[in-house]
Amino acid sequence: MDDVRVERLAALLVQHSIQAGPGDRVLIEAFDVEARAVAAMVRAVARAGAVPVVETRYNEVLRDLYLHATEEQMRLIGELEADRMRQVQCYIGLRGSHNSAEFSDVPQERMALYQRHIWRPVHLERRLDHTRWVVLRWPSGTFAQAAGMSTVACEEFYSRCCCFDYGRMEQAVAPLRVRMERACKVRVVGPGTDLHFRKDKIGVVPCVGHRNIPDGECFTAPIRDSVNGTIRFNAPTLYQGRSFDEIALTLQDGRIVGATASDPVALERILDADEGSRYLGEFSFGFHPHVLRPMRDTLFDEKIAGSIHLAIGNAYGGADNGNRSEIHWDLVQIHRPEFGGGEVYFDGELIRKDGLFVPDDLLDLNPDRLGAE
């Protein structure tokens, strides 16, 4: 991206997302991101009077690190990184990639060592609830290719999505938050889908640019053992470097008892990672008006206008149903007519049909209003 866009995005991350101020220590962790972009983050943090700390990583190097991982090695790295995370107040994660399948040949048991000794203690147990954090995907040729766009068009799309008016989004989502907090029973209906669960008093979290960029979702979680039925996800996905299409799940009393996908063996290995990986930790609406089609990038795909997503595995703070897992994998179902349609009901009331919110107080979340210039 050009320097003007990078500087604008850096200012948004520091001022809106993590709200860094004088004396705050800010860890900037960059994966396969160009130096000038990282430098722009450093300048934005310094201008806020905060203290920038930088870690640059390369996925090609990480692949070899994970391929040769041992229990002792991963534990040591996790201890060192957890200690650093304890010493900072803010975190910016810039996640680029030159090859989205870089980790596809790393055995599942080696990736499990990373999940257990680094991801869980550093990110799940420390960063998520004890820092002001934001993560975003950084654009690259691979990113543009996955989006089916030229480099120039992709940079324009990326900038438009990321540097959105999140103040307007925050106002528009407020009525949905109220309705989700009041809802007890949720039902999702669509092609290959009839799923229902209870939510009751589990919390609701609207996401408007403080944790992810781009943003545009509102999530809660089902009561862990209340989910029953089937669901087919029509957005392709990428997890730990592996591609999956047409994932379909059958749940009984909250537990995933049946699963199919384009790679059923890999899917079963993920579902068997631990006890919590066969339960759900999140239910969410996506409504970013400029994100319209999937591109195997969860940070974008879970915000698709007219979509919902469910997360296999770990529940997050603010909407915690008690499920614990090393896995948190968001699976997206798009309800707009060109993707097959779908409906969502709260306590028997139709809330969204074919990707559009129906009640009058939710109309401002529909793309024609939220995305209006």
TORSEVEX-292200 format. One record per residue (C-alpha): residue number from 1; residue in three letters; x, y, z. Coordinates in steps of 0.25 Angstrom, whole numbers, plus 5000, padded with zeros to 4 digits. Layout:
BEGIN
  pos  code     X     Y     Z
  NUM   Ala     X     Y     Z
...
% end
This chain:
BEGIN
  pos  code     X     Y     Z
    1   Met  5000  5000  5000
    2   Asp  5004  5014  4998
    3   Asp  5010  5022  5010
    4   Val  4998  5031  5012
    5   Arg  4989  5018  5014
    6   Val  4999  5011  5023
    7   Glu  5000  5024  5032
    8   Arg  4985  5025  5032
    9   Leu  4983  5011  5037
   10   Ala  4994  5012  5047
   11   Ala  4988  5024  5053
   12   Leu  4974  5016  5054
   13   Leu  4981  5004  5061
   14   Val  4988  5013  5071
   15   Gln  4977  5023  5074
   16   His  4964  5015  5072
   17   Ser  4967  5000  5073
   18   Ile  4977  5000  5085
   19   Gln  4976  5014  5090
   20   Ala  4991  5015  5094
   21   Gly  4995  5026  5102
   22   Pro  5007  5032  5110
   23   Gly  5015  5021  5117
   24   Asp  5008  5009  5110
   25   Arg  5017  4998  5105
   26   Val  5012  4993  5092
   27   Leu  5017  4980  5086
   28   Ile  5016  4980  5070
   29   Glu  5017  4966  5065
   30   Ala  5019  4965  5050
   31   Phe  5018  4953  5041
   32   Asp  5024  4954  5027
   33   Val  5021  4969  5027
   34   Glu  5029  4979  5019
   35   Ala  5039  4988  5028
   36   Arg  5032  5001  5024
   37   Ala  5019  4997  5030
   38   Val  5025  4992  5043
   39   Ala  5033  5005  5044
   40   Ala  5019  5013  5042
   41   Met  5014  5006  5054
   42   Val  5026  5009  5062
   43   Arg  5024  5024  5058
   44   Ala  5009  5024  5062
   45   Val  5012  5017  5075
   46   Ala  5023  5027  5078
   47   Arg  5014  5039  5074
   48   Ala  5004  5034  5085
   49   Gly  5015  5035  5095
   50   Ala  5015  5020  5097
   51   Val  5027  5011  5096
   52   Pro  5028  5002  5084
   53   Val  5034  4988  5085
   54   Val  5036  4980  5072
   55   Glu  5036  4966  5068
   56   Thr  5038  4962  5053
   57   Arg  5035  4948  5049
   58   Tyr  5036  4940  5036
   59   Asn  5026  4928  5033
   60   Glu  5036  4921  5025
   61   Val  5045  4921  5038
   62   Leu  5034  4917  5047
   63   Arg  5030  4905  5038
   64   Asp  5044  4899  5041
   65   Leu  5043  4903  5056
   66   Tyr  5030  4895  5057
   67   Leu  5034  4884  5048
   68   His  5046  4881  5058
   69   Ala  5038  4885  5070
   70   Thr  5040  4877  5083
   71   Glu  5032  4879  5096
   72   Glu  5044  4885  5103
   73   Gln  5046  4895  5092
   74   Met  5032  4900  5091
   75   Arg  5031  4901  5106
   76   Leu  5043  4910  5107
   77   Ile  5038  4919  5096
   78   Gly  5025  4920  5102
   79   Glu  5030  4924  5115
   80   Leu  5039  4934  5109
   81   Glu  5028  4940  5101
   82   Ala  5018  4940  5112
   83   Asp  5027  4947  5121
   84   Arg  5028  4958  5110
   85   Met  5013  4959  5109
   86   Arg  5012  4961  5123
   87   Gln  5021  4973  5122
   88   Val  5013  4981  5112
   89   Gln  4999  4987  5112
   90   Cys  4996  4987  5097
   91   Tyr  4998  4978  5085
   92   Ile  4997  4980  5070
   93   Gly  4998  4967  5062
   94   Leu  5001  4969  5047
   95   Arg  4999  4956  5040
   96   Gly  5004  4955  5026
   97   Ser  5007  4943  5018
   98   His  5015  4940  5005
   99   Asn  5009  4926  5005
  100   Ser  4996  4923  5012
  101   Ala  4999  4908  5012
  102   Glu  5013  4910  5018
  103   Phe  5009  4901  5030
  104   Ser  5001  4891  5022
  105   Asp  5012  4880  5023
  106   Val  5014  4882  5038
  107   Pro  5009  4869  5045
  108   Gln  4997  4872  5054
  109   Glu  5004  4867  5066
  110   Arg  5015  4877  5064
  111   Met  5005  4888  5063
  112   Ala  4998  4883  5075
  113   Leu  5011  4886  5083
  114   Tyr  5011  4901  5078
  115   Gln  4996  4902  5082
  116   Arg  4998  4896  5096
  117   His  5011  4903  5100
  118   Ile  5011  4916  5092
  119   Trp  4997  4920  5087
  120   Arg  4990  4916  5100
  121   Pro  4999  4922  5110
  122   Val  5003  4934  5102
  123   His  4990  4938  5095
  124   Leu  4978  4931  5101
  125   Glu  4982  4933  5115
  126   Arg  4990  4946  5115
  127   Arg  4988  4955  5103
  128   Leu  4973  4953  5101
  129   Asp  4968  4958  5115
  130   His  4980  4965  5120
  131   Thr  4984  4975  5108
  132   Arg  4978  4984  5099
  133   Trp  4980  4977  5086
  134   Val  4977  4977  5071
  135   Val  4980  4967  5060
  136   Leu  4979  4969  5045
  137   Arg  4983  4962  5032
  138   Trp  4994  4970  5024
  139   Pro  4992  4970  5009
  140   Ser  5001  4963  4999
  141   Gly  5001  4957  4986
  142   Thr  4996  4944  4992
  143   Phe  4985  4952  4999
  144   Ala  4981  4959  4986
  145   Gln  4981  4945  4978
  146   Ala  4972  4939  4989
  147   Ala  4962  4951  4988
  148   Gly  4962  4949  4972
  149   Met  4967  4963  4970
  150   Ser  4978  4971  4964
  151   Thr  4989  4977  4974
  152   Val  4984  4991  4972
  153   Ala  4969  4987  4973
  154   Cys  4972  4979  4986
  155   Glu  4979  4990  4992
  156   Glu  4967  4999  4990
  157   Phe  4958  4989  4995
  158   Tyr  4967  4986  5007
  159   Ser  4968  5001  5011
  160   Arg  4953  5003  5009
  161   Cys  4950  4991  5018
  162   Cys  4960  4994  5029
  163   Cys  4958  5009  5030
  164   Phe  4943  5009  5032
  165   Asp  4935  5018  5040
  166   Tyr  4934  5010  5053
  167   Gly  4927  5020  5061
  168   Arg  4915  5019  5051
  169   Met  4916  5004  5052
  170   Glu  4916  5005  5067
  171   Gln  4903  5012  5067
  172   Ala  4897  5003  5057
  173   Val  4900  4990  5065
  174   Ala  4894  4995  5078
  175   Pro  4880  4990  5076
  176   Leu  4885  4976  5071
  177   Arg  4893  4975  5084
  178   Val  4880  4978  5092
  179   Arg  4873  4968  5085
  180   Met  4884  4957  5086
  181   Glu  4885  4960  5101
  182   Arg  4870  4957  5102
  183   Ala  4869  4945  5094
  184   Cys  4868  4931  5100
  185   Lys  4866  4922  5088
  186   Val  4873  4923  5075
  187   Arg  4870  4916  5062
  188   Val  4878  4916  5049
  189   Val  4871  4910  5036
  190   Gly  4877  4909  5022
  191   Pro  4882  4899  5011
  192   Gly  4886  4887  5019
  193   Thr  4884  4894  5032
  194   Asp  4874  4894  5043
  195   Leu  4881  4897  5056
  196   His  4876  4902  5070
  197   Phe  4882  4905  5083
  198   Arg  4879  4913  5096
  199   Lys  4887  4926  5099
  200   Asp  4880  4931  5112
  201   Lys  4889  4940  5120
  202   Ile  4902  4938  5113
  203   Gly  4908  4952  5109
  204   Val  4909  4959  5096
  205   Val  4920  4966  5090
  206   Pro  4919  4976  5078
  207   Cys  4932  4977  5070
  208   Val  4935  4991  5064
  209   Gly  4950  4992  5062
  210   His  4955  4990  5075
  211   Arg  4960  4976  5074
  212   Asn  4960  4972  5059
  213   Ile  4962  4981  5047
  214   Pro  4954  4980  5038
  215   Asp  4943  4978  5048
  216   Gly  4928  4977  5047
  217   Glu  4922  4966  5056
  218   Cys  4914  4963  5069
  219   Phe  4916  4950  5076
  220   Thr  4911  4942  5088
  221   Ala  4912  4927  5091
  222   Pro  4902  4916  5092
  223   Ile  4900  4909  5105
  224   Arg  4910  4898  5103
  225   Asp  4901  4886  5103
  226   Ser  4889  4892  5097
  227   Val  4893  4891  5082
  228   Asn  4885  4881  5074
  229   Gly  4883  4880  5059
  230   Thr  4892  4881  5046
  231   Ile  4899  4892  5039
  232   Arg  4906  4893  5026
  233   Phe  4916  4904  5024
  234   Asn  4917  4910  5010
  235   Ala  4929  4918  5012
  236   Pro  4943  4911  5009
  237   Thr  4953  4912  5020
  238   Leu  4967  4911  5023
  239   Tyr  4972  4906  5037
  240   Gln  4987  4903  5041
  241   Gly  4990  4904  5026
  242   Arg  4980  4894  5021
  243   Ser  4968  4897  5012
  244   Phe  4954  4892  5015
  245   Asp  4942  4893  5007
  246   Glu  4927  4889  5010
  247   Ile  4929  4886  5024
  248   Ala  4916  4881  5030
  249   Leu  4914  4877  5045
  250   Thr  4903  4870  5053
  251   Leu  4902  4873  5068
  252   Gln  4895  4866  5079
  253   Asp  4894  4872  5093
  254   Gly  4905  4882  5089
  255   Arg  4915  4871  5084
  256   Ile  4919  4870  5069
  257   Val  4916  4855  5066
  258   Gly  4917  4856  5051
  259   Ala  4926  4864  5042
  260   Thr  4928  4864  5027
  261   Ala  4937  4873  5018
  262   Ser  4946  4872  5006
  263   Asp  4958  4867  5015
  264   Pro  4950  4859  5026
  265   Val  4963  4852  5032
  266   Ala  4969  4866  5035
  267   Leu  4956  4871  5040
  268   Glu  4954  4859  5050
  269   Arg  4969  4861  5055
  270   Ile  4965  4876  5058
  271   Leu  4952  4872  5065
  272   Asp  4960  4861  5073
  273   Ala  4970  4872  5078
  274   Asp  4964  4872  5092
  275   Glu  4950  4870  5099
  276   Gly  4946  4885  5096
  277   Ser  4949  4884  5081
  278   Arg  4936  4876  5079
  279   Tyr  4928  4887  5085
  280   Leu  4924  4901  5081
  281   Gly  4930  4914  5087
  282   Glu  4924  4925  5079
  283   Phe  4912  4929  5070
  284   Ser  4912  4942  5063
  285   Phe  4906  4951  5052
  286   Gly  4915  4957  5042
  287   Phe  4911  4971  5035
  288   His  4923  4979  5029
  289   Pro  4916  4985  5017
  290   His  4929  4984  5008
  291   Val  4933  4970  5011
  292   Leu  4924  4962  5002
  293   Arg  4930  4949  4998
  294   Pro  4940  4939  5004
  295   Met  4954  4938  5001
  296   Arg  4959  4927  5012
  297   Asp  4963  4938  5021
  298   Thr  4956  4937  5035
  299   Leu  4959  4951  5039
  300   Phe  4951  4956  5027
  301   Asp  4942  4945  5024
  302   Glu  4935  4945  5038
  303   Lys  4931  4959  5035
  304   Ile  4924  4957  5022
  305   Ala  4911  4964  5021
  306   Gly  4899  4955  5022
  307   Ser  4907  4944  5029
  308   Ile  4907  4937  5042
  309   His  4918  4928  5048
  310   Leu  4920  4918  5059
  311   Ala  4934  4915  5065
  312   Ile  4938  4901  5068
  313   Gly  4946  4901  5082
  314   Asn  4950  4911  5092
  315   Ala  4940  4922  5096
  316   Tyr  4945  4937  5098
  317   Gly  4943  4946  5110
  318   Gly  4930  4955  5110
  319   Ala  4922  4943  5104
  320   Asp  4928  4931  5111
  321   Asn  4920  4918  5111
  322   Gly  4931  4911  5119
  323   Asn  4937  4903  5107
  324   Arg  4952  4902  5107
  325   Ser  4960  4897  5096
  326   Glu  4973  4899  5089
  327   Ile  4965  4901  5076
  328   His  4957  4913  5072
  329   Trp  4952  4912  5058
  330   Asp  4942  4921  5052
  331   Leu  4933  4914  5041
  332   Val  4925  4924  5033
  333   Gln  4911  4922  5026
  334   Ile  4906  4933  5017
  335   His  4891  4935  5016
  336   Arg  4890  4945  5004
  337   Pro  4882  4939  4993
  338   Glu  4893  4937  4983
  339   Phe  4899  4927  4994
  340   Gly  4886  4920  4996
  341   Gly  4879  4928  5006
  342   Gly  4876  4926  5021
  343   Glu  4869  4931  5033
  344   Val  4872  4934  5048
  345   Tyr  4861  4934  5058
  346   Phe  4861  4939  5073
  347   Asp  4851  4932  5082
  348   Gly  4842  4930  5069
  349   Glu  4844  4944  5063
  350   Leu  4850  4945  5050
  351   Ile  4863  4954  5051
  352   Arg  4870  4952  5038
  353   Lys  4865  4947  5025
  354   Asp  4874  4944  5013
  355   Gly  4885  4953  5019
  356   Leu  4877  4965  5022
  357   Phe  4872  4969  5036
  358   Val  4857  4969  5037
  359   Pro  4852  4977  5050
  360   Asp  4852  4992  5048
  361   Asp  4862  4995  5059
  362   Leu  4873  4987  5052
  363   Leu  4871  4992  5038
  364   Asp  4883  5002  5039
  365   Leu  4892  4989  5040
  366   Asn  4888  4985  5026
  367   Pro  4899  4988  5015
  368   Asp  4891  4998  5007
  369   Arg  4890  5007  5020
  370   Leu  4903  5004  5027
  371   Gly  4911  5005  5015
  372   Ala  4905  5017  5010
  373   Glu  4915  5028  5007
% end
